[in-house]
Amino acid sequence: MKRLVLFPLPIAIIVYLMANGWLNKYYTDIEPNIRTYIAIGAALVSGVISYFLFKDDSDKFNSADDSRKK
């Protein structure tokens, strides 16, 4: 669970907020619910990509936390 919260979740939230703001600013002709679906899709894709790309980095952070607890 730590691995999910450390990198992918914050990245997905940031991507969702930025995509939603950008779509609302520049693409107002698209219906609001479709814009939301596009932003959710972008957040999911970026979250999945970052989950696999930052897999090794989160293990390094977890091992550092474990060494501090000892």
PQR file of N, CA, C, O and H, with PARSE charges and radii, in Angstrom:
ATOM      1  N   MET A   1       0.818  -1.196   0.000 -0.4000 1.5000
ATOM      2  CA  MET A   1       0.000   0.000   0.000 -0.0000 2.0000
ATOM      3  C   MET A   1       0.867   1.267   0.000  0.5500 1.7000
ATOM      4  O   MET A   1       0.500   2.277  -0.601 -0.5500 1.4000
ATOM      5  N   LYS A   2       2.028   1.201   0.686 -0.4000 1.5000
ATOM      6  CA  LYS A   2       2.916   2.367   0.695 -0.0000 2.0000
ATOM      7  C   LYS A   2       3.392   2.711  -0.704  0.5500 1.7000
ATOM      8  O   LYS A   2       3.550   3.881  -1.054 -0.5500 1.4000
ATOM      9  H   LYS A   2       2.325   0.380   1.174  0.4000 1.0000
ATOM     10  N   ARG A   3       3.618   1.672  -1.499 -0.4000 1.5000
ATOM     11  CA  ARG A   3       4.132   1.895  -2.846 -0.0000 2.0000
ATOM     12  C   ARG A   3       3.109   2.637  -3.701  0.5500 1.7000
ATOM     13  O   ARG A   3       3.478   3.415  -4.580 -0.5500 1.4000
ATOM     14  H   ARG A   3       3.490   0.722  -1.214  0.4000 1.0000
ATOM     15  N   LEU A   4       1.833   2.398  -3.444 -0.4000 1.5000
ATOM     16  CA  LEU A   4       0.787   3.076  -4.202 -0.0000 2.0000
ATOM     17  C   LEU A   4       0.649   4.530  -3.771  0.5500 1.7000
ATOM     18  O   LEU A   4       0.388   5.406  -4.596 -0.5500 1.4000
ATOM     19  H   LEU A   4       1.533   1.765  -2.729  0.4000 1.0000
ATOM     20  N   VAL A   5       0.822   4.781  -2.492 -0.4000 1.5000
ATOM     21  CA  VAL A   5       0.612   6.128  -1.962 -0.0000 2.0000
ATOM     22  C   VAL A   5       1.825   7.026  -2.176  0.5500 1.7000
ATOM     23  O   VAL A   5       1.685   8.247  -2.255 -0.5500 1.4000
ATOM     24  H   VAL A   5       1.035   4.069  -1.823  0.4000 1.0000
ATOM     25  N   LEU A   6       3.005   6.438  -2.269 -0.4000 1.5000
ATOM     26  CA  LEU A   6       4.224   7.241  -2.315 -0.0000 2.0000
ATOM     27  C   LEU A   6       4.372   8.035  -3.614  0.5500 1.7000
ATOM     28  O   LEU A   6       4.640   9.236  -3.568 -0.5500 1.4000
ATOM     29  H   LEU A   6       3.119   5.446  -2.205  0.4000 1.0000
ATOM     30  N   PHE A   7       4.206   7.394  -4.760 -0.4000 1.5000
ATOM     31  CA  PHE A   7       4.381   8.089  -6.041 -0.0000 2.0000
ATOM     32  C   PHE A   7       3.114   8.162  -6.903  0.5500 1.7000
ATOM     33  O   PHE A   7       2.714   9.266  -7.275 -0.5500 1.4000
ATOM     34  H   PHE A   7       3.988   6.419  -4.797  0.4000 1.0000
ATOM     35  N   PRO A   8       2.475   7.056  -7.232 -0.5600 1.5000
ATOM     36  CA  PRO A   8       1.407   7.110  -8.236  0.2800 2.0000
ATOM     37  C   PRO A   8       0.185   7.930  -7.840  0.5500 1.7000
ATOM     38  O   PRO A   8      -0.375   8.636  -8.679 -0.5500 1.4000
ATOM     39  N   LEU A   9      -0.233   7.854  -6.594 -0.4000 1.5000
ATOM     40  CA  LEU A   9      -1.435   8.585  -6.197 -0.0000 2.0000
ATOM     41  C   LEU A   9      -1.258  10.101  -6.280  0.5500 1.7000
ATOM     42  O   LEU A   9      -2.120  10.768  -6.853 -0.5500 1.4000
ATOM     43  H   LEU A   9       0.222   7.281  -5.912  0.4000 1.0000
ATOM     44  N   PRO A  10      -0.189  10.675  -5.739 -0.5600 1.5000
ATOM     45  CA  PRO A  10      -0.013  12.124  -5.900  0.2800 2.0000
ATOM     46  C   PRO A  10       0.143  12.552  -7.362  0.5500 1.7000
ATOM     47  O   PRO A  10      -0.357  13.603  -7.762 -0.5500 1.4000
ATOM     48  N   ILE A  11       0.835  11.739  -8.149 -0.4000 1.5000
ATOM     49  CA  ILE A  11       0.991  12.062  -9.570 -0.0000 2.0000
ATOM     50  C   ILE A  11      -0.360  12.036 -10.267  0.5500 1.7000
ATOM     51  O   ILE A  11      -0.659  12.920 -11.070 -0.5500 1.4000
ATOM     52  H   ILE A  11       1.242  10.885  -7.824  0.4000 1.0000
ATOM     53  N   ALA A  12      -1.185  11.029  -9.969 -0.4000 1.5000
ATOM     54  CA  ALA A  12      -2.508  10.928 -10.591 -0.0000 2.0000
ATOM     55  C   ALA A  12      -3.391  12.106 -10.196  0.5500 1.7000
ATOM     56  O   ALA A  12      -4.133  12.630 -11.027 -0.5500 1.4000
ATOM     57  H   ALA A  12      -0.943  10.311  -9.317  0.4000 1.0000
ATOM     58  N   ILE A  13      -3.318  12.522  -8.949 -0.4000 1.5000
ATOM     59  CA  ILE A  13      -4.128  13.662  -8.501 -0.0000 2.0000
ATOM     60  C   ILE A  13      -3.681  14.945  -9.202  0.5500 1.7000
ATOM     61  O   ILE A  13      -4.515  15.731  -9.651 -0.5500 1.4000
ATOM     62  H   ILE A  13      -2.716  12.097  -8.274  0.4000 1.0000
ATOM     63  N   ILE A  14      -2.383  15.154  -9.293 -0.4000 1.5000
ATOM     64  CA  ILE A  14      -1.865  16.353  -9.965 -0.0000 2.0000
ATOM     65  C   ILE A  14      -2.256  16.357 -11.438  0.5500 1.7000
ATOM     66  O   ILE A  14      -2.659  17.391 -11.970 -0.5500 1.4000
ATOM     67  H   ILE A  14      -1.705  14.515  -8.927  0.4000 1.0000
ATOM     68  N   VAL A  15      -2.141  15.208 -12.100 -0.4000 1.5000
ATOM     69  CA  VAL A  15      -2.506  15.117 -13.520 -0.0000 2.0000
ATOM     70  C   VAL A  15      -3.994  15.375 -13.697  0.5500 1.7000
ATOM     71  O   VAL A  15      -4.392  16.065 -14.636 -0.5500 1.4000
ATOM     72  H   VAL A  15      -1.813  14.367 -11.668  0.4000 1.0000
ATOM     73  N   TYR A  16      -4.824  14.830 -12.808 -0.4000 1.5000
ATOM     74  CA  TYR A  16      -6.268  15.059 -12.913 -0.0000 2.0000
ATOM     75  C   TYR A  16      -6.594  16.544 -12.780  0.5500 1.7000
ATOM     76  O   TYR A  16      -7.358  17.087 -13.578 -0.5500 1.4000
ATOM     77  H   TYR A  16      -4.501  14.269 -12.046  0.4000 1.0000
ATOM     78  N   LEU A  17      -6.024  17.193 -11.783 -0.4000 1.5000
ATOM     79  CA  LEU A  17      -6.325  18.611 -11.573 -0.0000 2.0000
ATOM     80  C   LEU A  17      -5.840  19.472 -12.736  0.5500 1.7000
ATOM     81  O   LEU A  17      -6.548  20.375 -13.183 -0.5500 1.4000
ATOM     82  H   LEU A  17      -5.403  16.751 -11.135  0.4000 1.0000
ATOM     83  N   MET A  18      -4.642  19.193 -13.220 -0.4000 1.5000
ATOM     84  CA  MET A  18      -4.116  19.981 -14.336 -0.0000 2.0000
ATOM     85  C   MET A  18      -4.895  19.721 -15.622  0.5500 1.7000
ATOM     86  O   MET A  18      -5.193  20.655 -16.366 -0.5500 1.4000
ATOM     87  H   MET A  18      -4.067  18.459 -12.857  0.4000 1.0000
ATOM     88  N   ALA A  19      -5.224  18.463 -15.887 -0.4000 1.5000
ATOM     89  CA  ALA A  19      -5.972  18.143 -17.105 -0.0000 2.0000
ATOM     90  C   ALA A  19      -7.370  18.733 -17.053  0.5500 1.7000
ATOM     91  O   ALA A  19      -7.868  19.261 -18.047 -0.5500 1.4000
ATOM     92  H   ALA A  19      -4.982  17.704 -15.283  0.4000 1.0000
ATOM     93  N   ASN A  20      -7.996  18.643 -15.895 -0.4000 1.5000
ATOM     94  CA  ASN A  20      -9.345  19.185 -15.765 -0.0000 2.0000
ATOM     95  C   ASN A  20      -9.336  20.708 -15.942  0.5500 1.7000
ATOM     96  O   ASN A  20     -10.202  21.256 -16.623 -0.5500 1.4000
ATOM     97  H   ASN A  20      -7.591  18.214 -15.087  0.4000 1.0000
ATOM     98  N   GLY A  21      -8.381  21.377 -15.345 -0.4000 1.5000
ATOM     99  CA  GLY A  21      -8.286  22.827 -15.505 -0.0000 2.0000
ATOM    100  C   GLY A  21      -7.990  23.239 -16.934  0.5500 1.7000
ATOM    101  O   GLY A  21      -8.568  24.196 -17.448 -0.5500 1.4000
ATOM    102  H   GLY A  21      -7.677  20.932 -14.792  0.4000 1.0000
ATOM    103  N   TRP A  22      -7.082  22.507 -17.573 -0.4000 1.5000
ATOM    104  CA  TRP A  22      -6.717  22.827 -18.945 -0.0000 2.0000
ATOM    105  C   TRP A  22      -7.886  22.584 -19.900  0.5500 1.7000
ATOM    106  O   TRP A  22      -8.145  23.390 -20.794 -0.5500 1.4000
ATOM    107  H   TRP A  22      -6.612  21.729 -17.156  0.4000 1.0000
ATOM    108  N   LEU A  23      -8.585  21.473 -19.704 -0.4000 1.5000
ATOM    109  CA  LEU A  23      -9.735  21.185 -20.563 -0.0000 2.0000
ATOM    110  C   LEU A  23     -10.850  22.197 -20.343  0.5500 1.7000
ATOM    111  O   LEU A  23     -11.518  22.595 -21.298 -0.5500 1.4000
ATOM    112  H   LEU A  23      -8.375  20.818 -18.978  0.4000 1.0000
ATOM    113  N   ASN A  24     -11.062  22.620 -19.100 -0.4000 1.5000
ATOM    114  CA  ASN A  24     -12.097  23.613 -18.827 -0.0000 2.0000
ATOM    115  C   ASN A  24     -11.734  24.983 -19.393  0.5500 1.7000
ATOM    116  O   ASN A  24     -12.618  25.770 -19.731 -0.5500 1.4000
ATOM    117  H   ASN A  24     -10.520  22.297 -18.324  0.4000 1.0000
ATOM    118  N   LYS A  25     -10.450  25.267 -19.496 -0.4000 1.5000
ATOM    119  CA  LYS A  25     -10.025  26.574 -19.994 -0.0000 2.0000
ATOM    120  C   LYS A  25     -10.026  26.645 -21.519  0.5500 1.7000
ATOM    121  O   LYS A  25     -10.509  27.623 -22.091 -0.5500 1.4000
ATOM    122  H   LYS A  25      -9.732  24.628 -19.222  0.4000 1.0000
ATOM    123  N   TYR A  26      -9.490  25.621 -22.182 -0.4000 1.5000
ATOM    124  CA  TYR A  26      -9.281  25.697 -23.625 -0.0000 2.0000
ATOM    125  C   TYR A  26     -10.294  24.912 -24.462  0.5500 1.7000
ATOM    126  O   TYR A  26     -10.432  25.167 -25.658 -0.5500 1.4000
ATOM    127  H   TYR A  26      -9.097  24.827 -21.717  0.4000 1.0000
ATOM    128  N   TYR A  27     -10.990  23.982 -23.860 -0.4000 1.5000
ATOM    129  CA  TYR A  27     -11.917  23.135 -24.623 -0.0000 2.0000
ATOM    130  C   TYR A  27     -13.311  23.186 -24.018  0.5500 1.7000
ATOM    131  O   TYR A  27     -13.850  22.163 -23.596 -0.5500 1.4000
ATOM    132  H   TYR A  27     -10.878  23.775 -22.888  0.4000 1.0000
ATOM    133  N   THR A  28     -13.884  24.363 -23.976 -0.4000 1.5000
ATOM    134  CA  THR A  28     -15.207  24.527 -23.384 -0.0000 2.0000
ATOM    135  C   THR A  28     -16.317  23.988 -24.278  0.5500 1.7000
ATOM    136  O   THR A  28     -17.444  23.805 -23.819 -0.5500 1.4000
ATOM    137  H   THR A  28     -13.447  25.195 -24.318  0.4000 1.0000
ATOM    138  N   ASP A  29     -16.012  23.731 -25.549 -0.4000 1.5000
ATOM    139  CA  ASP A  29     -17.035  23.205 -26.446 -0.0000 2.0000
ATOM    140  C   ASP A  29     -17.322  21.723 -26.194  0.5500 1.7000
ATOM    141  O   ASP A  29     -18.338  21.209 -26.663 -0.5500 1.4000
ATOM    142  H   ASP A  29     -15.096  23.880 -25.922  0.4000 1.0000
ATOM    143  N   ILE A  30     -16.454  21.036 -25.468 -0.4000 1.5000
ATOM    144  CA  ILE A  30     -16.694  19.638 -25.101 -0.0000 2.0000
ATOM    145  C   ILE A  30     -17.578  19.629 -23.858  0.5500 1.7000
ATOM    146  O   ILE A  30     -17.412  20.464 -22.969 -0.5500 1.4000
ATOM    147  H   ILE A  30     -15.629  21.454 -25.087  0.4000 1.0000
ATOM    148  N   GLU A  31     -18.514  18.687 -23.795 -0.4000 1.5000
ATOM    149  CA  GLU A  31     -19.427  18.606 -22.657 -0.0000 2.0000
ATOM    150  C   GLU A  31     -18.647  18.380 -21.358  0.5500 1.7000
ATOM    151  O   GLU A  31     -17.614  17.710 -21.359 -0.5500 1.4000
ATOM    152  H   GLU A  31     -18.649  18.008 -24.517  0.4000 1.0000
ATOM    153  N   PRO A  32     -19.144  18.940 -20.254 -0.5600 1.5000
ATOM    154  CA  PRO A  32     -18.403  18.832 -18.985  0.2800 2.0000
ATOM    155  C   PRO A  32     -18.168  17.396 -18.509  0.5500 1.7000
ATOM    156  O   PRO A  32     -17.104  17.096 -17.968 -0.5500 1.4000
ATOM    157  N   ASN A  33     -19.137  16.514 -18.701 -0.4000 1.5000
ATOM    158  CA  ASN A  33     -18.925  15.140 -18.236 -0.0000 2.0000
ATOM    159  C   ASN A  33     -17.869  14.423 -19.079  0.5500 1.7000
ATOM    160  O   ASN A  33     -17.136  13.583 -18.557 -0.5500 1.4000
ATOM    161  H   ASN A  33     -20.001  16.758 -19.140  0.4000 1.0000
ATOM    162  N   ILE A  34     -17.780  14.739 -20.366 -0.4000 1.5000
ATOM    163  CA  ILE A  34     -16.752  14.145 -21.222 -0.0000 2.0000
ATOM    164  C   ILE A  34     -15.375  14.672 -20.820  0.5500 1.7000
ATOM    165  O   ILE A  34     -14.401  13.919 -20.809 -0.5500 1.4000
ATOM    166  H   ILE A  34     -18.375  15.421 -20.790  0.4000 1.0000
ATOM    167  N   ARG A  35     -15.291  15.957 -20.491 -0.4000 1.5000
ATOM    168  CA  ARG A  35     -14.020  16.523 -20.027 -0.0000 2.0000
ATOM    169  C   ARG A  35     -13.555  15.839 -18.742  0.5500 1.7000
ATOM    170  O   ARG A  35     -12.364  15.582 -18.562 -0.5500 1.4000
ATOM    171  H   ARG A  35     -16.083  16.569 -20.500  0.4000 1.0000
ATOM    172  N   THR A  36     -14.498  15.551 -17.858 -0.4000 1.5000
ATOM    173  CA  THR A  36     -14.155  14.858 -16.615 -0.0000 2.0000
ATOM    174  C   THR A  36     -13.662  13.451 -16.899  0.5500 1.7000
ATOM    175  O   THR A  36     -12.697  12.998 -16.284 -0.5500 1.4000
ATOM    176  H   THR A  36     -15.464  15.760 -18.005  0.4000 1.0000
ATOM    177  N   TYR A  37     -14.312  12.754 -17.822 -0.4000 1.5000
ATOM    178  CA  TYR A  37     -13.874  11.398 -18.185 -0.0000 2.0000
ATOM    179  C   TYR A  37     -12.465  11.414 -18.788  0.5500 1.7000
ATOM    180  O   TYR A  37     -11.654  10.533 -18.505 -0.5500 1.4000
ATOM    181  H   TYR A  37     -15.096  13.122 -18.321  0.4000 1.0000
ATOM    182  N   ILE A  38     -12.184  12.404 -19.607 -0.4000 1.5000
ATOM    183  CA  ILE A  38     -10.846  12.519 -20.203 -0.0000 2.0000
ATOM    184  C   ILE A  38      -9.805  12.758 -19.112  0.5500 1.7000
ATOM    185  O   ILE A  38      -8.731  12.157 -19.136 -0.5500 1.4000
ATOM    186  H   ILE A  38     -12.842  13.121 -19.838  0.4000 1.0000
ATOM    187  N   ALA A  39     -10.118  13.631 -18.159 -0.4000 1.5000
ATOM    188  CA  ALA A  39      -9.181  13.919 -17.070 -0.0000 2.0000
ATOM    189  C   ALA A  39      -8.977  12.694 -16.179  0.5500 1.7000
ATOM    190  O   ALA A  39      -7.857  12.434 -15.740 -0.5500 1.4000
ATOM    191  H   ALA A  39     -10.990  14.119 -18.140  0.4000 1.0000
ATOM    192  N   ILE A  40     -10.039  11.942 -15.907 -0.4000 1.5000
ATOM    193  CA  ILE A  40      -9.915  10.719 -15.112 -0.0000 2.0000
ATOM    194  C   ILE A  40      -9.066   9.695 -15.855  0.5500 1.7000
ATOM    195  O   ILE A  40      -8.229   9.028 -15.247 -0.5500 1.4000
ATOM    196  H   ILE A  40     -10.949  12.154 -16.263  0.4000 1.0000
ATOM    197  N   GLY A  41      -9.271   9.565 -17.154 -0.4000 1.5000
ATOM    198  CA  GLY A  41      -8.465   8.642 -17.951 -0.0000 2.0000
ATOM    199  C   GLY A  41      -6.998   9.019 -17.941  0.5500 1.7000
ATOM    200  O   GLY A  41      -6.129   8.154 -17.835 -0.5500 1.4000
ATOM    201  H   GLY A  41      -9.951  10.107 -17.648  0.4000 1.0000
ATOM    202  N   ALA A  42      -6.720  10.305 -18.051 -0.4000 1.5000
ATOM    203  CA  ALA A  42      -5.323  10.756 -18.006 -0.0000 2.0000
ATOM    204  C   ALA A  42      -4.701  10.467 -16.643  0.5500 1.7000
ATOM    205  O   ALA A  42      -3.537  10.074 -16.560 -0.5500 1.4000
ATOM    206  H   ALA A  42      -7.425  11.008 -18.138  0.4000 1.0000
ATOM    207  N   ALA A  43      -5.471  10.660 -15.581 -0.4000 1.5000
ATOM    208  CA  ALA A  43      -4.958  10.384 -14.237 -0.0000 2.0000
ATOM    209  C   ALA A  43      -4.692   8.896 -14.042  0.5500 1.7000
ATOM    210  O   ALA A  43      -3.679   8.522 -13.451 -0.5500 1.4000
ATOM    211  H   ALA A  43      -6.417  10.979 -15.649  0.4000 1.0000
ATOM    212  N   LEU A  44      -5.582   8.052 -14.528 -0.4000 1.5000
ATOM    213  CA  LEU A  44      -5.384   6.605 -14.398 -0.0000 2.0000
ATOM    214  C   LEU A  44      -4.160   6.136 -15.176  0.5500 1.7000
ATOM    215  O   LEU A  44      -3.356   5.353 -14.672 -0.5500 1.4000
ATOM    216  H   LEU A  44      -6.405   8.355 -15.008  0.4000 1.0000
ATOM    217  N   VAL A  45      -4.028   6.621 -16.400 -0.4000 1.5000
ATOM    218  CA  VAL A  45      -2.882   6.220 -17.224 -0.0000 2.0000
ATOM    219  C   VAL A  45      -1.572   6.682 -16.576  0.5500 1.7000
ATOM    220  O   VAL A  45      -0.614   5.912 -16.508 -0.5500 1.4000
ATOM    221  H   VAL A  45      -4.682   7.257 -16.809  0.4000 1.0000
ATOM    222  N   SER A  46      -1.523   7.909 -16.109 -0.4000 1.5000
ATOM    223  CA  SER A  46      -0.292   8.401 -15.483 -0.0000 2.0000
ATOM    224  C   SER A  46      -0.005   7.679 -14.173  0.5500 1.7000
ATOM    225  O   SER A  46       1.156   7.442 -13.839 -0.5500 1.4000
ATOM    226  H   SER A  46      -2.301   8.535 -16.164  0.4000 1.0000
ATOM    227  N   GLY A  47      -1.046   7.327 -13.430 -0.4000 1.5000
ATOM    228  CA  GLY A  47      -0.842   6.576 -12.197 -0.0000 2.0000
ATOM    229  C   GLY A  47      -0.289   5.191 -12.450  0.5500 1.7000
ATOM    230  O   GLY A  47       0.606   4.740 -11.734 -0.5500 1.4000
ATOM    231  H   GLY A  47      -1.989   7.520 -13.701  0.4000 1.0000
ATOM    232  N   VAL A  48      -0.811   4.504 -13.463 -0.4000 1.5000
ATOM    233  CA  VAL A  48      -0.327   3.158 -13.797 -0.0000 2.0000
ATOM    234  C   VAL A  48       1.110   3.220 -14.303  0.5500 1.7000
ATOM    235  O   VAL A  48       1.945   2.403 -13.916 -0.5500 1.4000
ATOM    236  H   VAL A  48      -1.538   4.869 -14.044  0.4000 1.0000
ATOM    237  N   ILE A  49       1.393   4.180 -15.161 -0.4000 1.5000
ATOM    238  CA  ILE A  49       2.759   4.312 -15.685 -0.0000 2.0000
ATOM    239  C   ILE A  49       3.742   4.609 -14.552  0.5500 1.7000
ATOM    240  O   ILE A  49       4.809   3.999 -14.487 -0.5500 1.4000
ATOM    241  H   ILE A  49       0.715   4.844 -15.476  0.4000 1.0000
ATOM    242  N   SER A  50       3.397   5.529 -13.672 -0.4000 1.5000
ATOM    243  CA  SER A  50       4.309   5.861 -12.575 -0.0000 2.0000
ATOM    244  C   SER A  50       4.432   4.716 -11.578  0.5500 1.7000
ATOM    245  O   SER A  50       5.473   4.575 -10.937 -0.5500 1.4000
ATOM    246  H   SER A  50       2.530   6.025 -13.725  0.4000 1.0000
ATOM    247  N   TYR A  51       3.398   3.897 -11.433 -0.4000 1.5000
ATOM    248  CA  TYR A  51       3.472   2.733 -10.542 -0.0000 2.0000
ATOM    249  C   TYR A  51       4.564   1.780 -10.997  0.5500 1.7000
ATOM    250  O   TYR A  51       5.317   1.254 -10.177 -0.5500 1.4000
ATOM    251  H   TYR A  51       2.553   4.011 -11.953  0.4000 1.0000
ATOM    252  N   PHE A  52       4.651   1.558 -12.298 -0.4000 1.5000
ATOM    253  CA  PHE A  52       5.660   0.638 -12.811 -0.0000 2.0000
ATOM    254  C   PHE A  52       7.036   1.295 -12.975  0.5500 1.7000
ATOM    255  O   PHE A  52       8.057   0.637 -12.775 -0.5500 1.4000
ATOM    256  H   PHE A  52       4.039   1.985 -12.964  0.4000 1.0000
ATOM    257  N   LEU A  53       7.075   2.567 -13.331 -0.4000 1.5000
ATOM    258  CA  LEU A  53       8.365   3.226 -13.528 -0.0000 2.0000
ATOM    259  C   LEU A  53       9.082   3.530 -12.217  0.5500 1.7000
ATOM    260  O   LEU A  53      10.311   3.495 -12.166 -0.5500 1.4000
ATOM    261  H   LEU A  53       6.246   3.102 -13.494  0.4000 1.0000
ATOM    262  N   PHE A  54       8.336   3.826 -11.161 -0.4000 1.5000
ATOM    263  CA  PHE A  54       8.943   4.163  -9.877 -0.0000 2.0000
ATOM    264  C   PHE A  54       8.933   2.995  -8.906  0.5500 1.7000
ATOM    265  O   PHE A  54       9.034   3.195  -7.696 -0.5500 1.4000
ATOM    266  H   PHE A  54       7.338   3.854 -11.202  0.4000 1.0000
ATOM    267  N   LYS A  55       8.811   1.785  -9.418 -0.4000 1.5000
ATOM    268  CA  LYS A  55       8.748   0.604  -8.553 -0.0000 2.0000
ATOM    269  C   LYS A  55      10.009   0.476  -7.702  0.5500 1.7000
ATOM    270  O   LYS A  55       9.911   0.247  -6.497 -0.5500 1.4000
ATOM    271  H   LYS A  55       8.729   1.622 -10.402  0.4000 1.0000
ATOM    272  N   ASP A  56      11.166   0.616  -8.292 -0.4000 1.5000
ATOM    273  CA  ASP A  56      12.422   0.460  -7.561 -0.0000 2.0000
ATOM    274  C   ASP A  56      12.665   1.613  -6.590  0.5500 1.7000
ATOM    275  O   ASP A  56      13.256   1.410  -5.529 -0.5500 1.4000
ATOM    276  H   ASP A  56      11.245   0.802  -9.271  0.4000 1.0000
ATOM    277  N   ASP A  57      12.225   2.800  -6.934 -0.4000 1.5000
ATOM    278  CA  ASP A  57      12.441   3.945  -6.057 -0.0000 2.0000
ATOM    279  C   ASP A  57      11.676   3.805  -4.749  0.5500 1.7000
ATOM    280  O   ASP A  57      12.194   4.162  -3.691 -0.5500 1.4000
ATOM    281  H   ASP A  57      11.745   2.965  -7.795  0.4000 1.0000
ATOM    282  N   SER A  58      10.459   3.295  -4.806 -0.4000 1.5000
ATOM    283  CA  SER A  58       9.680   3.154  -3.580 -0.0000 2.0000
ATOM    284  C   SER A  58      10.273   2.088  -2.675  0.5500 1.7000
ATOM    285  O   SER A  58      10.154   2.191  -1.454 -0.5500 1.4000
ATOM    286  H   SER A  58      10.038   3.006  -5.666  0.4000 1.0000
ATOM    287  N   ASP A  59      10.911   1.064  -3.239 -0.4000 1.5000
ATOM    288  CA  ASP A  59      11.576   0.055  -2.416 -0.0000 2.0000
ATOM    289  C   ASP A  59      12.741   0.675  -1.650  0.5500 1.7000
ATOM    290  O   ASP A  59      13.001   0.294  -0.508 -0.5500 1.4000
ATOM    291  H   ASP A  59      11.008   0.980  -4.231  0.4000 1.0000
ATOM    292  N   LYS A  60      13.441   1.620  -2.261 -0.4000 1.5000
ATOM    293  CA  LYS A  60      14.548   2.292  -1.578 -0.0000 2.0000
ATOM    294  C   LYS A  60      14.039   3.110  -0.391  0.5500 1.7000
ATOM    295  O   LYS A  60      14.663   3.126   0.670 -0.5500 1.4000
ATOM    296  H   LYS A  60      13.229   1.929  -3.189  0.4000 1.0000
ATOM    297  N   PHE A  61      12.901   3.788  -0.574 -0.4000 1.5000
ATOM    298  CA  PHE A  61      12.342   4.567   0.519 -0.0000 2.0000
ATOM    299  C   PHE A  61      11.846   3.667   1.639  0.5500 1.7000
ATOM    300  O   PHE A  61      12.016   3.992   2.814 -0.5500 1.4000
ATOM    301  H   PHE A  61      12.394   3.774  -1.436  0.4000 1.0000
ATOM    302  N   ASN A  62      11.234   2.538   1.289 -0.4000 1.5000
ATOM    303  CA  ASN A  62      10.745   1.616   2.304 -0.0000 2.0000
ATOM    304  C   ASN A  62      11.888   1.014   3.103  0.5500 1.7000
ATOM    305  O   ASN A  62      11.767   0.854   4.317 -0.5500 1.4000
ATOM    306  H   ASN A  62      11.096   2.275   0.334  0.4000 1.0000
ATOM    307  N   SER A  63      12.990   0.677   2.452 -0.4000 1.5000
ATOM    308  CA  SER A  63      14.124   0.104   3.174 -0.0000 2.0000
ATOM    309  C   SER A  63      14.760   1.139   4.101  0.5500 1.7000
ATOM    310  O   SER A  63      15.257   0.785   5.170 -0.5500 1.4000
ATOM    311  H   SER A  63      13.088   0.806   1.466  0.4000 1.0000
ATOM    312  N   ALA A  64      14.751   2.388   3.712 -0.4000 1.5000
ATOM    313  CA  ALA A  64      15.283   3.439   4.580 -0.0000 2.0000
ATOM    314  C   ALA A  64      14.397   3.607   5.809  0.5500 1.7000
ATOM    315  O   ALA A  64      14.905   3.832   6.907 -0.5500 1.4000
ATOM    316  H   ALA A  64      14.348   2.676   2.844  0.4000 1.0000
ATOM    317  N   ASP A  65      13.088   3.500   5.642 -0.4000 1.5000
ATOM    318  CA  ASP A  65      12.176   3.590   6.779 -0.0000 2.0000
ATOM    319  C   ASP A  65      12.366   2.416   7.726  0.5500 1.7000
ATOM    320  O   ASP A  65      12.315   2.586   8.944 -0.5500 1.4000
ATOM    321  H   ASP A  65      12.675   3.317   4.750  0.4000 1.0000
ATOM    322  N   ASP A  66      12.585   1.227   7.179 -0.4000 1.5000
ATOM    323  CA  ASP A  66      12.780   0.043   8.008 -0.0000 2.0000
ATOM    324  C   ASP A  66      14.068   0.140   8.816  0.5500 1.7000
ATOM    325  O   ASP A  66      14.114  -0.297   9.966 -0.5500 1.4000
ATOM    326  H   ASP A  66      12.627   1.089   6.189  0.4000 1.0000
ATOM    327  N   SER A  67      15.109   0.706   8.225 -0.4000 1.5000
ATOM    328  CA  SER A  67      16.376   0.829   8.952 -0.0000 2.0000
ATOM    329  C   SER A  67      16.271   1.856  10.075  0.5500 1.7000
ATOM    330  O   SER A  67      16.967   1.736  11.083 -0.5500 1.4000
ATOM    331  H   SER A  67      15.072   1.061   7.291  0.4000 1.0000
ATOM    332  N   ARG A  68      15.420   2.853   9.922 -0.4000 1.5000
ATOM    333  CA  ARG A  68      15.234   3.850  10.982 -0.0000 2.0000
ATOM    334  C   ARG A  68      14.466   3.261  12.157  0.5500 1.7000
ATOM    335  O   ARG A  68      14.700   3.633  13.307 -0.5500 1.4000
ATOM    336  H   ARG A  68      14.854   2.951   9.103  0.4000 1.0000
ATOM    337  N   LYS A  69      13.550   2.344  11.868 -0.4000 1.5000
ATOM    338  CA  LYS A  69      12.742   1.743  12.928 -0.0000 2.0000
ATOM    339  C   LYS A  69      13.570   0.833  13.828  0.5500 1.7000
ATOM    340  O   LYS A  69      13.228   0.635  14.994 -0.5500 1.4000
ATOM    341  H   LYS A  69      13.360   2.042  10.934  0.4000 1.0000
ATOM    342  N   LYS A  70      14.652   0.281  13.296 -0.4000 1.5000
ATOM    343  CA  LYS A  70      15.461  -0.665  14.089 -0.0000 2.0000
ATOM    344  C   LYS A  70      16.314   0.016  15.082  0.5500 1.7000
ATOM    345  O   LYS A  70      17.048  -0.641  15.820 -0.5500 1.4000
ATOM    346  H   LYS A  70      14.930   0.442  12.349  0.4000 1.0000
TER
END
